């Protein structure tokens, strides 16, 4: 079932981000995960954080501000990639977080 596939991807993402040092709440029923910016990046805002993450780790997230003012301070991950790509992304995010 497609629901199980997204649930598994969500779990891989949440676990990988946790190992990278970014604790996030797992979504209950969606193909997206909203994550509050890590504390040390909050001052730069979601757009600048998303750009920096892309430039330095080649991982794309949607800046929360693009969804309106209440989205500021968050980024949105999509669960459309397979488990292997999600693991690659969380490893790259871990390197990014440690080097900044």
Protein Blocks (a to p, Z undefined) as FASTA:
>chain_A
ZZlmmmmmmmmmmmmmmmnopacdddfbbcbdcddddfklmmnojmlmmmmmmmmnopac
ddfklnojklgoiacddfkbcfklmmmmmmmmmmmmmmZZ
